[in-house]
Amino acid sequence: MTERCEITGLSKEDSNLYQYLHSQLIGELDLVSPSDKTLNGFSKPLANTVSNHAVHKGDQKRKDGLFQHLEKSVASKFANSKLSVFGSSESGLALKSGDFDLCLQIPDAKQKKVIKKIGGMLRGQGMESVEILTRAKVPIVKFKDPRSGLNVDISINNSLALYNTKLLSMYADCDPRVKQLAICIKHWAMHRNVSDAPSGTLSSYAWSVLVINHLLEQQVVPNIQSGDSRTLVKIDEREYDLTMNNEIKIDSENNMKIEELVYSFFKNYATRNWTDEVISIRHGKAIPRDQKGWMNEEPSALDVINSQKEKPPRMGEHHLSIEDPFDLDHDLSRVVRAEGELRIRNELIRAASMFGNGGTWKEICETVDSDRLKHLEPDDLFHDLRDKSDDIVKNMLEKTKAEMQSLEKRVEALDAERHSNVRMARAMRGVIEETSDLKKEHKAIILGLKDRNKEIDAIRNQRDKINSDIILPIHMIEDELAKVYTRLTEELDIHRVPSLEREKEHFAWFLELQAMHGKAREASELHQRFIEMVVEQKGEIKKLKIYETKHDDATSKLLDQEPLLKDKKINANEARSYDRRVQNIQRALRQRRGELHKLRREAGRLEAWLRKKSNSHSGERGRGRGRGGRKPKTSRPKEDSGPLTLGDISGLLSGLGNEASSKKTKKVSSKKAGMRKLGNLGAHRGSRGQYKKKE
């Protein structure tokens, strides 16, 4: 049987895993405060962290470019919509590796339907890893923009998040240390793996709230949500207190340095009484649990970890309680699981302990599970080409271009087939409008279908109205007419003469039958006309099908080779069969366009590498000659400059475009010439293909 701690109940393995928290719980933890000299040693590393991981102008330019593109290609497709940035990217408290959060506001939108439509648009634009989450509290679509490398989340009508962002932005504007502390803490939390809500720890937003709370308690910033005048706003039929007062000033001035604030942050939350308090920046301080009504629900995190059941119970709520500043019923720690809570508390104590025990900032932020953050490392665009000869790369380029040409033809064929099927479906429904691109005879058939559809509908409605007014079918009316006529015209038996009232009834019934007979004959004629027109309509549709099925031989071959359209059971039932075929073709088109987009990017990458190699060779030849064309006695090979970034490629391409074409050029120094060739090394965003809804 595994030995367990008598106080915490943790096994030996778990005690080692959460060693700092375990030491605190059993009363053996002694947090040593760092000396002033030790704290001063953290100044430069923390400043470097802020400098290296803050969002700079280049990063912001990429985000702005992507935002403008999405505004034109996505938001503009929805009437009265507005695309807004929210989250850390907008508040200024983001790491440069953080996600780009966007909110699309559409009045009275059906969120799930809109999200699915946006997902289709993004796939059509070549966005990567498109994931549609419709079951979330706020439906979102997640994707990666391959051009900027940004991970993006788009949500629909997430209005409250915009106010949360505004609040954090106002706090960030109060004091530069807000941004500095947030970046340092988020950098630490990311590397120590305690800032990932899906895996059961706190979200980046929750860490921002903890930073603001600490600065409020240290009186670095004022409580922006305080004041007598309140702002109440109704969102989704619920009223929120969205008071934000930027005129409030703090009474005392706190001059703590960033290293002091970082250490005090860790010590504050490492020694905090989480059992009795709720974090609330709305109040500017922690509030008692009984005041909030959020009590520690059982089982606790330790109970869950120590559970020896095959399926441990789910941890109770409100253990690391952090109140949302506006949605007062929302506990930001509700996503935290048992392992996550123990890990968060252990990491906070570990960081505070290492400050006083000679640890460095690098050691405090040592990465847990480094593979988890590999996607944040800058990619070497040419890592697979560096060991290949130019001939091999050229062959790769030729092969890629050949695949592009083949795929382009297939896409064109699919697109033509899609348009043909759309026209067929519309023609059958008699709603086609634009026929200028069709032959006269073809156009006449389509217009005839439209007019005939209207006439068929009119005849059917007229026939059905008459039939609804007539009680008897025409053959019964004729039989009854014959009987009544015979009764009225036969010779009378003098002993059985009908009364006058009886005679009147017979005559009235006879006249009514005559009127009904006329209407019944009219309905019968209309029905016959209806049948004739339906037969005629089917004949015209058959003619139209003959016209539409005369495709180009090359197009037919390409379509036959299309694997995505094979084994599709297309129902041949009139217009609906064409609708289904259009959907299948659209899916094939979307995938093929995505493949084409990747091939184009690959071709551009190969061409950029060949240009880079060509430039480096020409540069070496130029440097290898001195005056009089003599070669120097010794030549040193050019060292590899390492991974080439997108900015470097942009510079190379712009440098190529700036080469003078005229022979008569003014002589310039070699240094200036070299700088001119480099061109603008800043990141450039080319024009994007926009998603267009095709009919």
ZAMARGU-4260 file (C-alpha; in steps of 0.2 Angstrom, whole numbers, plus 5000, padded with zeros to 4 digits):
<rodrens>
0) 5000/5000/5000 | 5007/5017/4995 | 5012/5028/5010 | 5002/5044/5012 | 5005/5060/5022
5) 4995/5060/5038 | 4991/5079/5036 | 4988/5081/5017 | 4984/5063/5012 | 4995/5065/4997
10) 5005/5050/4991 | 5024/5051/4991 | 5024/5054/4972 | 5011/5068/4973 | 5020/5075/4988
15) 5036/5077/4977 | 5025/5083/4962 | 5018/5097/4973 | 5033/5099/4985 | 5031/5117/4988
20) 5013/5117/4992 | 5015/5101/5002 | 5028/5109/5013 | 5016/5124/5016 | 5002/5113/5020
25) 5012/5103/5033 | 5019/5119/5040 | 5037/5116/5035 | 5038/5130/5022 | 5049/5145/5026
30) 5048/5159/5013 | 5064/5169/5014 | 5062/5187/5008 | 5075/5192/4995 | 5088/5206/4999
35) 5088/5222/4990 | 5103/5217/4980 | 5095/5201/4975 | 5079/5210/4969 | 5090/5222/4959
40) 5097/5207/4950 | 5080/5203/4943 | 5078/5221/4935 | 5087/5217/4919 | 5080/5200/4916
45) 5063/5206/4919 | 5065/5221/4907 | 5072/5209/4894 | 5056/5199/4896 | 5045/5214/4894
50) 5055/5220/4879 | 5056/5202/4870 | 5038/5197/4873 | 5028/5213/4872 | 5018/5217/4856
55) 5029/5229/4846 | 5025/5239/4830 | 5029/5225/4818 | 5018/5213/4828 | 5004/5226/4828
60) 5006/5229/4810 | 5003/5211/4806 | 4987/5211/4817 | 4981/5227/4809 | 4983/5220/4791
65) 4974/5204/4796 | 4960/5213/4804 | 4958/5224/4788 | 4957/5209/4778 | 4944/5200/4788
70) 4934/5216/4789 | 4933/5216/4770 | 4932/5197/4767 | 4921/5191/4781 | 4912/5205/4791
75) 4906/5214/4775 | 4896/5199/4770 | 4884/5202/4784 | 4872/5216/4784 | 4875/5229/4798
80) 4889/5220/4806 | 4904/5226/4815 | 4921/5217/4818 | 4930/5222/4834 | 4946/5217/4843
85) 4945/5212/4861 | 4955/5203/4874 | 4974/5206/4878 | 4978/5211/4860 | 4967/5226/4862
90) 4970/5230/4881 | 4989/5230/4879 | 4992/5216/4891 | 4996/5203/4878 | 5011/5193/4875
95) 5016/5194/4856 | 5013/5175/4855 | 4995/5177/4861 | 4979/5173/4851 | 4971/5187/4841
100) 4953/5188/4848 | 4939/5196/4837 | 4921/5199/4840 | 4909/5200/4825 | 4893/5209/4831
105) 4877/5206/4820 | 4860/5211/4826 | 4848/5196/4829 | 4861/5184/4822 | 4859/5165/4823
110) 4876/5162/4830 | 4879/5144/4825 | 4873/5147/4807 | 4884/5162/4806 | 4899/5153/4813
115) 4898/5139/4801 | 4896/5151/4786 | 4912/5160/4792 | 4921/5144/4794 | 4917/5140/4776
120) 4923/5157/4770 | 4940/5155/4780 | 4943/5138/4772 | 4940/5146/4755 | 4953/5159/4759
125) 4966/5146/4763 | 4966/5148/4782 | 4974/5134/4792 | 4967/5123/4806 | 4949/5130/4805
130) 4939/5123/4819 | 4921/5128/4823 | 4915/5127/4841 | 4896/5128/4841 | 4893/5120/4858
135) 4903/5133/4868 | 4894/5146/4879 | 4899/5159/4865 | 4901/5150/4848 | 4918/5153/4840
140) 4928/5149/4825 | 4947/5146/4828 | 4960/5146/4814 | 4977/5151/4810 | 4982/5164/4797
145) 4997/5156/4787 | 5003/5173/4781 | 5005/5181/4798 | 5006/5166/4808 | 4993/5172/4820
150) 4981/5161/4829 | 4963/5169/4828 | 4947/5167/4837 | 4931/5175/4831 | 4916/5175/4842
155) 4898/5182/4838 | 4890/5195/4848 | 4902/5193/4863 | 4897/5211/4869 | 4902/5209/4887
160) 4920/5204/4882 | 4922/5221/4874 | 4918/5230/4890 | 4930/5219/4900 | 4943/5223/4887
165) 4940/5242/4889 | 4941/5240/4908 | 4958/5232/4907 | 4964/5245/4894 | 4960/5259/4906
170) 4970/5250/4920 | 4984/5248/4907 | 4984/5267/4904 | 4985/5271/4922 | 5003/5266/4925
175) 5016/5258/4913 | 5020/5245/4927 | 5003/5237/4924 | 5008/5231/4907 | 5026/5226/4913
180) 5019/5216/4927 | 5006/5207/4916 | 5019/5202/4903 | 5031/5195/4916 | 5017/5185/4925
185) 5009/5179/4909 | 5027/5174/4902 | 5030/5164/4918 | 5012/5156/4918 | 5014/5151/4900
190) 5031/5143/4903 | 5026/5134/4919 | 5010/5128/4911 | 4997/5136/4922 | 4989/5147/4909
195) 4978/5135/4899 | 4960/5135/4903 | 4956/5120/4892 | 4969/5109/4902 | 4961/5114/4919
200) 4971/5129/4924 | 4968/5148/4924 | 4965/5158/4908 | 4976/5172/4902 | 4961/5184/4906
205) 4961/5177/4924 | 4979/5180/4926 | 4976/5198/4920 | 4963/5200/4933 | 4975/5194/4947
210) 4988/5206/4941 | 4975/5221/4942 | 4970/5215/4959 | 4987/5214/4966 | 4991/5232/4959
215) 4975/5238/4967 | 4980/5231/4984 | 4997/5239/4982 | 4989/5255/4978 | 4998/5257/4961
220) 4982/5260/4952 | 4965/5267/4957 | 4948/5257/4957 | 4941/5262/4941 | 4924/5253/4945
225) 4921/5264/4960 | 4911/5280/4961 | 4893/5285/4966 | 4887/5287/4948 | 4883/5270/4941
230) 4882/5265/4922 | 4869/5251/4920 | 4868/5243/4903 | 4856/5229/4897 | 4865/5215/4886
235) 4855/5200/4881 | 4840/5204/4892 | 4851/5205/4907 | 4857/5221/4916 | 4875/5224/4920
240) 4884/5237/4930 | 4897/5243/4918 | 4904/5258/4927 | 4921/5264/4922 | 4927/5280/4930
245) 4944/5286/4923 | 4944/5302/4933 | 4947/5293/4949 | 4964/5296/4956 | 4974/5286/4969
250) 4977/5294/4986 | 4995/5288/4989 | 5009/5286/4977 | 5018/5269/4975 | 5035/5269/4968
255) 5039/5250/4969 | 5050/5244/4955 | 5044/5230/4943 | 5055/5217/4952 | 5047/5222/4968
260) 5030/5220/4961 | 5034/5203/4953 | 5040/5196/4969 | 5026/5204/4979 | 5014/5196/4967
265) 5020/5179/4970 | 5021/5181/4988 | 5004/5188/4989 | 4995/5174/4980 | 5007/5160/4988
270) 5002/5165/5005 | 4984/5171/5002 | 4970/5163/5012 | 4960/5156/4997 | 4948/5147/5009
275) 4940/5162/5015 | 4942/5175/5001 | 4936/5179/4984 | 4946/5190/4972 | 4936/5205/4967
280) 4943/5220/4957 | 4926/5227/4957 | 4928/5230/4976 | 4947/5234/4974 | 4951/5221/4987
285) 4946/5203/4992 | 4929/5200/4999 | 4923/5187/5012 | 4916/5171/5004 | 4900/5173/5015
290) 4897/5190/5008 | 4898/5184/4990 | 4889/5168/4993 | 4903/5157/4985 | 4907/5144/4998
295) 4921/5130/4995 | 4911/5116/4988 | 4916/5098/4991 | 4926/5088/4986 | 4942/5098/4987
300) 4956/5097/4976 | 4966/5086/4989 | 4950/5075/4990 | 4950/5072/4972 | 4969/5069/4970
305) 4969/5057/4985 | 4953/5048/4979 | 4957/5029/4976 | 4942/5027/4966 | 4944/5021/4948
310) 4934/5036/4942 | 4938/5051/4954 | 4924/5063/4958 | 4923/5080/4950 | 4930/5094/4961
315) 4918/5106/4969 | 4917/5124/4963 | 4924/5141/4970 | 4941/5135/4976 | 4952/5149/4968
320) 4937/5161/4967 | 4940/5176/4955 | 4925/5186/4952 | 4922/5193/4934 | 4922/5212/4935
325) 4906/5214/4926 | 4897/5197/4926 | 4896/5195/4944 | 4889/5177/4943 | 4905/5171/4933
330) 4919/5163/4943 | 4934/5164/4932 | 4941/5149/4941 | 4927/5137/4937 | 4937/5130/4923
335) 4951/5124/4935 | 4952/5106/4939 | 4959/5097/4954 | 4977/5095/4947 | 4976/5112/4940
340) 4973/5120/4957 | 4987/5111/4965 | 4999/5115/4951 | 4994/5134/4951 | 4997/5135/4970
345) 5013/5125/4970 | 5020/5136/4956 | 5016/5152/4965 | 5024/5146/4981 | 5039/5139/4970
350) 5042/5156/4962 | 5041/5166/4979 | 5053/5153/4987 | 5065/5154/4973 | 5066/5173/4974
355) 5073/5172/4991 | 5083/5157/4989 | 5095/5163/4975 | 5085/5157/4960 | 5086/5167/4944
360) 5072/5173/4933 | 5077/5161/4920 | 5076/5146/4932 | 5059/5153/4939 | 5052/5153/4921
365) 5060/5136/4916 | 5049/5128/4903 | 5038/5114/4908 | 5036/5102/4894 | 5045/5111/4881
370) 5037/5102/4866 | 5021/5111/4871 | 5028/5128/4866 | 5037/5122/4850 | 5024/5131/4839
375) 5029/5148/4847 | 5047/5146/4840 | 5051/5155/4824 | 5051/5143/4809 | 5066/5142/4797
380) 5057/5143/4781 | 5071/5134/4772 | 5076/5121/4784 | 5073/5107/4772 | 5082/5116/4757
385) 5099/5120/4765 | 5107/5104/4761 | 5100/5102/4744 | 5108/5108/4728 | 5101/5121/4716
390) 5097/5108/4703 | 5086/5098/4715 | 5077/5114/4721 | 5074/5119/4703 | 5067/5101/4700
395) 5056/5103/4715 | 5050/5120/4708 | 5046/5113/4691 | 5036/5099/4699 | 5026/5110/4710
400) 5022/5122/4696 | 5016/5107/4685 | 5005/5101/4699 | 4998/5119/4701 | 4994/5119/4682
405) 4985/5103/4683 | 4976/5108/4699 | 4971/5125/4691 | 4963/5116/4677 | 4953/5104/4688
410) 4947/5119/4699 | 4941/5128/4683 | 4932/5112/4677 | 4924/5110/4694 | 4919/5128/4694
415) 4911/5127/4677 | 4902/5111/4682 | 4896/5120/4698 | 4889/5135/4688 | 4880/5123/4676
420) 4871/5114/4689 | 4866/5130/4698 | 4858/5136/4682 | 4849/5119/4680 | 4842/5120/4697
425) 4837/5138/4695 | 4829/5135/4678 | 4818/5121/4685 | 4812/5132/4698 | 4809/5146/4685
430) 4819/5159/4694 | 4834/5161/4683 | 4837/5179/4679 | 4853/5181/4670 | 4853/5172/4653
435) 4864/5184/4642 | 4878/5171/4642 | 4867/5157/4634 | 4862/5154/4616 | 4846/5161/4610
440) 4838/5144/4609 | 4844/5139/4626 | 4838/5156/4633 | 4821/5153/4625 | 4819/5136/4634
445) 4824/5143/4651 | 4812/5158/4649 | 4798/5147/4643 | 4801/5136/4658 | 4799/5151/4669
450) 4783/5157/4661 | 4776/5140/4660 | 4779/5137/4678 | 4768/5152/4682 | 4754/5146/4671
455) 4755/5129/4678 | 4753/5136/4696 | 4739/5147/4690 | 4729/5133/4682 | 4732/5122/4697
460) 4726/5135/4709 | 4710/5138/4698 | 4706/5120/4697 | 4708/5116/4715 | 4697/5131/4720
465) 4683/5125/4709 | 4685/5107/4716 | 4684/5114/4734 | 4667/5122/4730 | 4659/5107/4721
470) 4653/5093/4732 | 4651/5079/4719 | 4662/5073/4705 | 4656/5076/4687 | 4649/5059/4683
475) 4638/5059/4699 | 4632/5076/4694 | 4627/5070/4677 | 4618/5054/4685 | 4609/5065/4697
480) 4604/5078/4683 | 4596/5063/4673 | 4586/5057/4688 | 4579/5074/4692 | 4575/5078/4674
485) 4566/5062/4672 | 4556/5065/4688 | 4551/5083/4681 | 4546/5078/4664 | 4538/5061/4666
490) 4519/5059/4665 | 4510/5061/4682 | 4499/5049/4690 | 4483/5058/4695 | 4482/5049/4711
495) 4500/5054/4716 | 4503/5072/4711 | 4517/5080/4721 | 4514/5095/4731 | 4519/5113/4725
500) 4533/5114/4738 | 4540/5097/4732 | 4540/5103/4714 | 4549/5119/4719 | 4563/5108/4728
505) 4565/5098/4712 | 4567/5113/4701 | 4579/5121/4713 | 4590/5106/4714 | 4590/5104/4695
510) 4596/5122/4692 | 4609/5119/4706 | 4615/5103/4697 | 4616/5112/4681 | 4627/5126/4688
515) 4638/5113/4697 | 4640/5103/4680 | 4646/5119/4671 | 4659/5122/4685 | 4664/5103/4685
520) 4667/5103/4666 | 4677/5119/4668 | 4688/5110/4682 | 4690/5095/4671 | 4696/5105/4656
525) 4708/5114/4668 | 4715/5098/4674 | 4717/5091/4656 | 4726/5108/4652 | 4737/5106/4668
530) 4742/5088/4663 | 4746/5094/4645 | 4757/5108/4652 | 4766/5097/4664 | 4770/5085/4650
535) 4776/5099/4639 | 4787/5106/4654 | 4795/5089/4656 | 4799/5089/4638 | 4807/5106/4638
540) 4817/5101/4654 | 4823/5086/4644 | 4829/5097/4630 | 4838/5108/4643 | 4847/5094/4650
545) 4853/5089/4633 | 4860/5107/4631 | 4868/5107/4649 | 4876/5090/4647 | 4886/5095/4631
550) 4902/5098/4641 | 4920/5100/4634 | 4929/5083/4632 | 4944/5089/4643 | 4932/5095/4656
555) 4923/5079/4657 | 4939/5069/4659 | 4945/5080/4673 | 4929/5078/4682 | 4929/5059/4679
560) 4946/5059/4688 | 4940/5069/4703 | 4940/5057/4717 | 4930/5068/4728 | 4915/5066/4717
565) 4916/5048/4715 | 4904/5036/4724 | 4892/5051/4727 | 4874/5045/4726 | 4866/5060/4717
570) 4847/5059/4717 | 4841/5062/4700 | 4824/5069/4706 | 4823/5086/4696 | 4830/5101/4705
575) 4835/5093/4721 | 4847/5082/4713 | 4856/5097/4706 | 4856/5105/4723 | 4865/5090/4730
580) 4877/5090/4716 | 4881/5108/4718 | 4885/5105/4737 | 4897/5090/4733 | 4906/5100/4720
585) 4907/5115/4732 | 4916/5104/4745 | 4928/5097/4731 | 4931/5115/4726 | 4935/5121/4743
590) 4948/5107/4746 | 4956/5109/4729 | 4958/5127/4732 | 4966/5124/4748 | 4978/5112/4740
595) 4981/5125/4726 | 4985/5139/4739 | 4998/5128/4748 | 5006/5124/4731 | 5007/5142/4727
600) 5015/5146/4744 | 5027/5131/4741 | 5032/5138/4724 | 5035/5155/4731 | 5046/5148/4745
605) 5057/5138/4732 | 5058/5154/4721 | 5063/5164/4736 | 5077/5151/4741 | 5084/5151/4723
610) 5084/5170/4723 | 5093/5170/4740 | 5106/5158/4734 | 5109/5168/4718 | 5111/5184/4727
615) 5123/5176/4739 | 5134/5169/4725 | 5134/5185/4716 | 5139/5194/4732 | 5154/5182/4734
620) 5160/5185/4717 | 5159/5204/4719 | 5169/5203/4735 | 5181/5191/4728 | 5189/5204/4716
625) 5200/5218/4721 | 5207/5232/4711 | 5212/5227/4693 | 5201/5212/4694 | 5214/5202/4704
630) 5208/5189/4716 | 5213/5191/4735 | 5225/5178/4741 | 5213/5171/4754 | 5194/5170/4754
635) 5183/5165/4768 | 5167/5156/4765 | 5151/5166/4770 | 5144/5160/4786 | 5126/5154/4786
640) 5115/5168/4793 | 5103/5156/4801 | 5084/5155/4798 | 5077/5167/4786 | 5062/5176/4792
645) 5047/5183/4782 | 5054/5200/4784 | 5071/5195/4776 | 5061/5187/4761 | 5052/5203/4759
650) 5068/5213/4759 | 5076/5201/4746 | 5061/5203/4735 | 5060/5222/4736 | 5078/5223/4734
655) 5077/5213/4717 | 5064/5225/4711 | 5075/5240/4715 | 5089/5235/4704 | 5093/5248/4691
660) 5089/5244/4673 | 5098/5258/4665 | 5117/5256/4660 | 5120/5274/4664 | 5120/5274/4683
665) 5129/5285/4695 | 5143/5277/4705 | 5140/5274/4723 | 5150/5267/4737 | 5150/5248/4739
670) 5143/5250/4757 | 5128/5261/4750 | 5125/5249/4736 | 5124/5234/4748 | 5112/5244/4759
675) 5101/5248/4743 | 5101/5230/4738 | 5094/5225/4755 | 5079/5236/4752 | 5065/5238/4765
680) 5067/5223/4778 | 5051/5227/4786 | 5037/5214/4785 | 5025/5217/4770 | 5007/5211/4768
685) 5003/5207/4750 | 4985/5208/4743 | 4974/5194/4748 | 4961/5185/4737 | 4945/5189/4745
690) 4931/5176/4747 | 4917/5179/4735 | 4900/5170/4736 | 4897/5162/4719 | 4880/5159/4713
</rodrens>
